[in-house]
Amino acid sequence: CVVKMVQKYQSPVRVYKYPFELVMAAYEKRFPTCPEIPVFLGSEILRESRSDDGAIHIIERSCKLNVDAPRLLKKARVEYVFFIQKNTVNWKERTLHIEAHNETFANRVVVLETCSYSVHPENEEWTCFEQSASLDIKSFFGFESTVEKIAMKQYTSNIKRGKEVIEHYLKELISQGITFIPRWTPPAACGQKDERTPAVGHDADDVPPESGARGTAKEQTGSSCPPAEAVSPDADKLDADYIERYLGQLTPMQESCLIRLRQWLQETHKGKIPKDEHILRFLRARDFNIDKAREMLCQSLSWRKQYQVDYILQSWRPPALLDEYYTGGWHYQDKDGRPLYILRLGQMDTKGLVKALGEESLLRHVLSINEEGQKRCEENTNIFGRPITSWTCLVDLEGLNMRHLWRPGVKALLRIIEVVEDNYPETLGRLLIVRAPRVFPVLWTLVSPFINENTRQKFLIYSGNNYQGPGGLVDYVDKDVIPDFLGGDCMCTVPEGGLVPKSLYQTEEEPENSDHIRLWTETIYHSASVLKGAPHEIVVEILEGESVITWDFDILKGDVVFSLFHSKRAPETSHKEATLPSTSAAGDNMQLIDKSWVLGVDYSRMESPLVCREGESIQGSHVTRWPGFYILQWKMHGPLPCSGTSLPRVDDVLASLQVSSHKCKLIYYYEVLASKDFRGSMSSLESCNSGFSQLSGATTSSSQSQTSSHLSR
C-alpha cells in the first residue's frame, strides 16, 4: 500500500488441509531455533501457565531476531531486535491465539501483531490461519522512511517464508509416519490423554515470535497446502486459495489492501457490497493506495446507485437504430481467454448517431457493454479455470477520416471516456487498433490526455496491413477467430454501419428513455423551433481577449437564415409562443434582440446572412475582436422583396411554398474557445471533409472579424 508512517497488514484466511493438532506439531518444530528461518536466532521462555485441566496453555517468550539493516542498527548501538510474544492455545476449542510486540526501540517504533489458528468452519480436519499487524514509527533518528521500507520488505518476505516452513515440517512429520495426533479430552474421561496432550500442547505453545511487522520473522504465516477446491471458510472473509483461483496472484500487501478495503465496505455499506474482482480493479487503478481507491470506489458506488446501473443489463434495450448503425459487438475471446469486443469505428457514423440518439443513449449503450464485459469475464473465469478479470477490444479504423474529428462528437466521446475511466477501471486488458490511417494521430492527440496512463500502456496500434502475419493479431487472437473483414476465416456478425439518415435525427428536446434517471443533465445538442416572425436566438458573452465562437447545426425542417450579431448591451430574454392556430407552442424558441433595437446603432452584423436549406448541416466559426455580447440568430427564410425590374428567384419561390408549415426545426451546438486553443485544433469545420457529405462553403472576413461557415448536404 501507500508508504506512510503508519502501516497495516491483514492476511487472507490461509487454509492448511490438515487437522489442527498436526499443524500445531509442525509449528512446534520451529523452536527454540529454526534453521529454516535464518532471521530467527532463538527464543527464551519468560512465563508459562496451564489451566487445571490442561485445556488452556499460555506461554510468553522473548524472541531474538536478526534484521537486514546492520548499519542502521549499529548507528543505534543495537545488534539484534527482540520481540515479546504471548501464545494462548486452547486444546478444547482447538485454537491458538498469538500476540506479539517489539521490545527493542519500543519508545520509537510500535509493532503489534496478532495471529490465530482455528478449525475450518466447514471441515474440522482443516486448519485456518489469519494474521494482522500494524507498524507505527514515531521517530527513528531521522531514518523513519528507511526503517519503514526495510520493515515492510522484511515483513512481506517472511510471510511467504513462514508458509513454506509450516509446509516443510508437515511433510517432515508425514515422512516420519506421523499423520494423526489425537485430540484433547478432559483428564477425567481418559487419563492417558493427559500424557500425550501436554507434549503436543508444549510443542504448540513454543511458538516463535510472529515477527511484528518490521524486522521480525514472519514464521507462522500458514497457507493452503495441497490444491483443493477454493472455498471461503467464512462468507465475510477471503480464502487464500479463492484469491489465487478467482482473482489471480497477489503480493501479501496487495492481499491485505483487498481484505482491508473489503472489511471497511462491509462495516460501512450495509447490505450488498461489490464483488471482490470489482474492488480489486479500483485498487489496481490507484496502485493499491487504499485511501485513493476507497474514495474512487465510493464515488462510483454512489453513481451506480443514483443511476441504477446495477440493473442496466435488465432495463436497457438498445433502439433499433443502434442495432443497425452501431458497429460493435462481442466476438469469442482472445488467446488469454479474455472476452473479445470488436468495434469497426471507421465505418460508424458517430455524427449521425449523436444527432439521432443523443449522447445519453450512446452512454447507456457503452455502459451496458462494460457491464456485459464484466459478466463475460466471470463466465470465462469459470470456463477456463483461471482468473479472467479484463476484456480485449479490437478496433478497426478503416474508413476513419476527418468526419470523426467533428468537435461535438469528440466532446461526447471524451464524456463517455471520463465516465468509463471513473467507474470501470482496469476492465480493459488490451486494445488492438488496426488499419490506423494518417488522420489517426490527430484523434489520438485529442483523446489520449483523457485516458489513464495504465490504460494507454495496453494499446497496440497497427497501420496499414501491419496487423497481418507474425507480431500482429495472430499473437493475441487465434487465427480461426480473426474476422473475415480483417482477412480471417471467421464470419463476424458485427453490423457494417453506414450513414444514419437525417430523417432520423432528433427534433425535440423530449426526455430520452423517460423510464430512467438521466445520466447527463446537459446535452451536447439542443433543439429549437423557428416561427414566422419569431426567430430563435442565443447569446454568448465575451469578456476580454480574442476568442473563437464555433457552431454546428442541422436544418431538419424548412429553410432558415443564420446571422451573427454583436452588441455592447446585454439583451433581455423573452420566450415567444406561436400565434398561429395551426401551430403549437414554440418550445425552445427564444428571442433576445428587442424590437426597439436599431441595427447599426444598438447592435451590428458580424457577417452576411447565410441561407440554410432543409437537410443541410452547417458548421462555422467566428474569431471575435471585441468584448461584448454575440448573438447567434436563426429566422425563417422567406422571399426577399424584389424590385420592379427583377424577377423572383426559383429558390425564393420554393421557400415561399414551405412557409405554409409556419415552423422550422433545427438542432444546434455551439462552444467558445480561446483563440490559442482553437488554432490548429480539430474544429467543427473538419467534419465536412468526409465521404458522407459534399462540401461547399462561403467565407467572409474583414479587418474587424474573421468568420467562416461551411455547408454539407
N, C-alpha and C positions, 0 to 999 in steps of 0.2 A: 504494500500500500504506500501511500504518500509518506515521505520522510518527515517526521515531526518529533518533538521532544517527548511525546507520549505515544507509545506503540502498543497495539493489542493484537492478540492472536487467538483464533478459535478454530479448532480442528473439526473436520467432519467426523462422523461416527465410523471408526475403523473396526472391522469385524474379523476376529480370529475364528476359524471354523473348528475350534477345539473347546473342550469343556473348561470351565473357569479354573478348576483345580490344577489341570495340566498346564494352563497358561501361567498360573502362579508359580508352579515348579520351574518352568522355563525362566520366568522373571527372576527367581531367586538366584539362579546361576550367575548373575551379574555381580554378585557380592562375594567378598568385600572389595575385590578389584575385578576388572573385566578387560582382558587383553583385546577383546573385540571393539572396545571403546577406548582408544588411547587417551582421549581428553579426560577421562575419569580415572584419577590416580588412586582413589581409595576412599574408605568411609570408616567412621568411628561411631559406635552406638553411644548416645548420650543418656537416654531414658527408655525404659521399656515397661509395659504393664499388660496384664491379661485379665479378662473377666473371670469370675469364679468357674463358669462352665467351659471356659476356653474358647467360646464362640467369637469373642472380640479380642483382638490383639493390637496394641498401639506401640509403635516404636518410633523414636526420634533419633536422628543421627546427623553428624556433621560430615559433609562430603567435600572432598578436596578435588579441585578441577584445575586443569591447565588451559589457559586461554591463548588464542593465537594473536597476541598483541604484546610480545615481550618488552619491546622498547617503551611502550606506553606505561606498562606496569612497573618497569624499573624506574621510570621517572617518578612514579608514585611510591617507590620503595616497597613494592609488593611483588612476591614471587608467584603466589598462587591465589586462586579465588575460592572462598569457602561458602557453601550453602547449607542451610538448615532445612532438613526435610522430615516431615511428620507423616507417617503412613498409618492408616487405620483399616485393618482387614476385618470383615465380618463374615465368618465362615457360615453362619446360619443364613444370612441373606445373600451370601456369595457376592460380596462387593469389596473392592479395595479403593479407598479414597486417599489421595496423595496431596499434600500441601507443601510447597517449597518457597523459600525466600532467601535472598542473599544476605550474608553476614558481612562480607567484605564491602567496603565503600557504602555501607547502609545509609550513611548520612548524606550521600551524594547521589546514589542511584538506588532506586527501589524496583526490585524484580519480584514479581509474585506469579506463582503458577499453581494450578490445580489440575489434577488428573483423576480419572476414575476408570476402574474395570468393573463390569457388571455383566449379568447374564442377558443374552439376547431375548427380547420380549416374545419372540415368535419361535425360538428354538433354544431350549435350555441346554443344549450341548454346544452352543456357540458362546463366545465372549465378546462383548463390545468394549471399545476403548475410546475415551474422549479426553481432550485436554484444552486448557485455555491459559493464557499468560498475558501479563502486561509489563511494560518497561516504562519507567518514569525517570528521566535523567534531570535531576535538579541542577547540578553543576559538576563539572569534572575538569577543573584546571584549564578551562578554555578549549577542551577537546570533546565537547558534548557531541557534536556531529560525528566525529571519528568514532567515538565509543558506540554510538548508536549503530553505525554501519557495521562495525566489527561484530557487535552483539547480534544483529539481525542475520548476518551471514553465518555466524556460528550456530545460531538457533535453528535456522531452516535446514542447514546441512545435517544437524544432529537429529532432526525429526525423521528424515529418511533413514539415517543410520540406526536409530532406535528400533524402527520397524524390522530392519534386516536382522538385528541382533536377536530379537524375540523369535523370529522365524528360524534363525540358526540354532538356538537352544531347543526349540520344539523338535526340530529334525534330529538333534543330538539325542534327546530323550527317547524318541521313537526308535532310533537306531540301536539304543540300549535295551529295547524291548519294553520300555515304559510307555504304555499307551492309555493307561487308565489309573486314576487315583481316586479312591473312594471319597465320597462327600462326608462332611462333618455331621455327626449325630451327637445328641446330648450324652454325657458320660453315663447317666443312669440307664440309658437304653442299651448301651453296649460299651462295656469297659475297654474293650480292645481298641475302639476307635480313638480313645484319648491318647494312645501311644502313637498311632500313625498320624493323626491330625496335627499335633504340635510340630512334627518335622516339616510337614508341608506348610503349616502356619508360619513357622520360623523362616522358612525359605521366602514365603511371600512377603513377610514383614521386612526382610532385609532389602528394602527397595532403594536403589541408588537415587541420588537427587534428581528429580525430574527437572533437570537443569533449567533454572529460571531463565527467562527469555534470552538474556545475552551472556555469552561466555560460559554457560553451564551446559553440561551434557544432556542431550535430549534422549536419554536411553530408552525409556519405556514407551516410545511412540509406536504402539502396535498398529497393524494394518491387516486388511484381509489377506489371508494366505492363499490357499488354492482357489482358482477361479470358480465361481459359482454364480447362480442366478442373482442379479443385482436387485436386492430387496432392501428398502429403507427400514431400519428397525423401529422407527418412530415416524409418524406422519409429519411431525413438526421438526424432524432432524434429517440431515443428509448423510447417507452412507457413502463411504469412500468408493466402494465398488460401483454404486449407482452413478457417482460423479464421473468416474472413468468410462463407464458404459454409455451414458447418455449425454454427457457434457464435454468429455474429452480430457486430455492430460492437463492438469493444472499444477502449478507450484504450490507448496504449502501455504504461502502467504496469499496466493490467489484464491485457494480454497477458503482460507479464513475470511477474506473480504466478502466472498459469496455468502458464507454462512452468517456473518455478522449483519450484512445488509438484509438478508432474508429474515433473520430474527427481528430486526428493527421493524420490518414491514408487518410481521405477524403481531407485534405488540401495538403498532400504531394504526394499521389498516385492518380493522375488524372485518371479518368476512373473507371474501375472495382476494387472494394476492396473486401477482403474476407468476407464470411458470418459471422454473429455475433457469431455463435457457434464455428466457426474456430478460431476467435480472442480470444474467451473465453478459448479455450483449451490451447493456448500459455500463457495466464495469469495464469491459474491454474498450468501449468508446472513450472512457475517461482514464485509461491506463491504470485501472484498479485503484483510483483515488476514491475512497468511499464517500467522502463529503460531496465531491463533484458529481459522482454517479447517483447518489441519493437525490440531489437537487434536480438533476436531469430526469430521473425516473419519476419523481413525484409530479413534476410538471407534466410529463407525458401521461401519467395515470389520471390526473385531473382532466386533461384534454380528452382522453378516451372516454371518461365518464360523462363529460359535458356533451360530447357529440355522439355518444352511444356507438363508438367504433367497435366495441366488442361484438356487436350484433350486425355488423355491416355485411358479412357474408350471407346472413339470412335475409336482410332487409333490402340490399341493393340489387336492383335488376337493371342492367345496362340498357339504355334506349336502343332501339333498332338501328339508329344512326351509328352508334358506337360499334355494334356488331359488324356493320358493313364497312365502315371507314377507319376504324381504329386498327392499325396494322401491327398488333401484338398478340401473343398467345403462348401458352405453355407447350413444351415440346420435349418429352422424355427427360433425360438427365445427362450430365457430363461424365467424364471418366472417374471423377471423385465421388459420384453418387449425388451430386447437388442437383436439385431441380433446375431445368434449363428453360429460360424465358427468351423468346425471340421477338425483337422489335425491329420492324422494317421502317425506320424513321424517315429515310429518304423518300419513301412512297406515301407518306402521310401528309394530308393537307391540314397541318396544325392550325393554320389561319382559319380555314373553314370550320374546323371542329370547335374552336374557341367561339367563333361568331354564331355557330348554330346551337351549341350546347351550353356555352358559358363555362368559366373555369371551375365553378362549383361541381358540375357533373364530372368534369375531367379529373378533378382532385379525388372525388369519391371513387372513381373507377381505378385510379392509381392506388388508393388506399386498399381497395378490395384485392388488387393484385398482390400487394405486400402481405395482406392477411392470408391470402391463398398460398403465397410463397412459404410463410411460416408453417402453415398446415402441412404442406408437402414435405418440408424439411423433417417434421416429426414422423410422417409416414415413411420416408426414406431411411430414417434412423432405425426404425423397426425392421424394414425390409433388408437393409444391408448389414445390420448388426454392429454398426459403429456410429458415433455421433455425426450427424449432418445438421449443421446449425446455420448454414447460409445457402444462397442460391446463386446461379450464374446467369448473366444476361448477355445475349448475343445481339448486337446492334448492327444492322446493315444500313449503310449510309448511301448506297447507290441512289442517285436522284436528288441528293441534298444540294440545294442551291440557295441563292440569296433570299428566296421567299421564306425560308426557315429562319432568317435573321431579322424577321419582322418584329419590331420592338415590342408591341403588346404581347405577341406570342412568347418571346423570350422572357418577358416580365412574368407571364403566367407560369412558364417553366421554372423560373427561379423561385416563385412562391411554392410550387409543388416540391422542388428540391429541399427548400427550407423545412417544410412540414415533414418530409420523409426523413431527412437527416436528424431532426429533433426527436422523432418518435419510432423510427425503425433503424437504429444504429447497428452496424456490424451484421446486417442481414444480407448484404451483397458480398459474395465470396470472390467473384471475378467478373469483370466486364470486358467482353471481347468486342472490339469495334472493327468492322471490316469494310473494305471499299471506301475508305475515307477520301473525299475529293479535296481539291485545292482550297475550297472555301471553309473546310472544317477547322483549320487553325483560328479563324475569326470567331466561330461559335465557341470553340474551346476557351479562347481568351476571355469571352464574356461569362461563361458558365463556371469555369474551374475555380475561381476565387470563392464560390459559394459551396464548394464540395469539400468535405473534411479531408485532411491530409491522409489519414489512414485509408479512406475510400479511394482517393486518387491513386494510391500506390497499387491498387488492384486493377487498374486499367491497362489493357493491352491493345494497341492501335495498329492496324494494318492498312496501308494504302494500296490502291490498285488491286492486283491479284496476289499480293504477298502472303495472303492468308492461306494460299494453296501450298501443299507439299509440307515437308518436314519443317518444324518450327512454327507452323501455322495452326489452323483449327484442329488438325489431327492430333496435336499434342494434348489437347484439352477435351475434345469431343470425339467419341467413337465414329469411325468412318461411316458406319451404317446408320448414324443418326444425323449426319450433316444434311441440311435441307437441299432439296433439288435446285432451288434458285441460286445456291452457292456452289453448284457443281457436284452435290452429293446425290445419293440414290434414294433418299428418304422423302416421301411426299409430306409436305408441310401444309397444314390447314390454316395457317395464319392468313387473314384477309390481305388482299393486294392493295387495298386502299383506293385512292383516286380523288378527284376533285369533288368536294361537297357542293351540291347545287345551292346557289344563292337563295333559291326559293325556300330553303330550309333554315335560313338564318333567323335568329330570334328577333321578333318585332316589338315585344313588350317587356317591361321590367317585372313581369309576374314572377312570384317565387318559384324557383326550380325545386321540384320534388318537395312539395309543401308538407310531406309527412315526416320530415326530419328537420332538426335544427341546422341552420346554415353554418358551414364551416368557415366561410368568409362573409363578413358583413358587407364588405365592399367588393364591387365587381369592376373588372377592367373596362368593359364596355357598358355604356348607358344608352338607353333608347329615348327617342323623342318624337313627338308629332308636330308637324308644321302645318298650320292652318292658314287659310287665305286671310291676310291682314293680321296674322298673329305669328310672327317668326319665333324661332327658338334661339335664345342667346345665352352664352356663358361668359363669365368674366375671369380674367387672370390678372392678378396684381403683381407688378414688377416693382420691387423696392429700389434696387440700385444695380448698377453694373450691366454688362452685356449678358443677355440670356437668350435661350432659344426655346420658342414655343413650337411643339410638334403636335400634329393631329393625324388621325386616321379615321375615316368614316365611310359607311356604305349607305347608298340610297336604295332603300327597299321598296319604296312605292312613291310614284310621282317624280317630278323634276323640281330641284331646288336651286337657289342661288346662294353661294357661300361667299361671305365677306369678312374681312378683318378690320376692326377699327381701334383707335386709340383715343383715350380721354384722360385729362388730368383730374376730372371729377369722378367720385365713386358713384356708380349707378345704383338705383334702388330696385330691389327685386319685386317683380309683380307677376303672379300666375294668371294666365288668361284661360277662359273657358270658351268653348265653341259657341257661337251664337246661331249657327245654322241648325235647323231642326233635324236634319238628316245625319248629324254627326254627334258623337258622344263628347265627353269632356276631353280637353286637350292633354290630359295626363301630365307628362313631364314638360309640357310646353312652358317656357319661361321667357319673359321679356324684360330687358334691362334698360334699353335706350328709351328715355322718356320722349313722348310725342312733342314736348315743348323744346327739345334739344334741336339746335340748328347745326347741320353738317358744315364743317369748316370753322365753326365757332366753338361749340361745346364739345365736339368730337371730330376726328378726322379719319379718312380712309387710308389704310395702310397698303392696300393693293386693289387692283381692278376686280370687280365682281367675277366669280367663276361659276358658270352654269354647269350643274351636275345632273346628269340624266339618270333615270331609273336604272338600277342594276350596276351602276358604276361604283368603283372603290376609289376613294380619294385619299392620298397621303401628301402631307406637306409640312413645311417648317418655316419659321419666321425668326430672324435674328433681330432682337429688339435694340433700339438705340437710346430710348429714354425711359425713365421710370414712369409709373402711372398705371392705368387700367386698360387692358387689352380685351376687346370684346369679339368673340367668335360668333358669327350670326349665320343662321340658315333660314331663308324665307322662300315661300312658294314662288316658283317661276311662272311668269305669265308673259304674253306677247308685249313687247315694248311698243309704245306709241310711235307710229311711223309718220313721216312727212307725206305731204300730198303727192310727191313725185316718186316716193319709194314704194315698192311692193312688199307685203309681209313675207317673212322668211318661212320656208316649209317647216323648219324646226319649231318656230313660234306657233304656227298653226296647229301642229301636232300637240304641242304643250298645252295649248288652249283647250284641246279636246279632253285632256286629263284633269283639268281643273274641276270638272264636274264631281270628282270624288271628294273635293273640299278638304282633303287631308293627305299630307305626305308623311312618310315614315322613314326614319333613319336610325342607325346605331353609330355611336361615335366614341372616340378615345382621344384624350389629349394629355400632354405632360410638359412640364417646364424643366429645362436642363440648363446648367451653367454652360456657357459657351465653350470652356475648356473641356468639359465632359463630352460635349456634343461633337467636337472636332475629331474626325477620324473614327467616331463610334458608329455602331450599327443604327442608322436612323430608320424610321418607318418607310422612307422612300425606297430603301433597298428591296422591300418586299415586292415591288412592281417588276423587278428584273427577274422574272421567272417564266418557266414554261407554261404556267397556268394562265398567264394574262398577257395581253398585248399592251405595250407601254406607249402612251402618248402624253405629252406634258406641255405645260406653259409656265414660263418663268418670268417674273418681273423683278426688277431691282432698281434702286435709286440710291442716292447718296445718303439718304436717311435710314433706309432699311433694306434688308435682303429677305425675299420671300420666294419660296418655290412650292408649287403644287403639282402633283402628278396624278394621272387618272389611269385606272386599269378597268377594262371592260370584260 
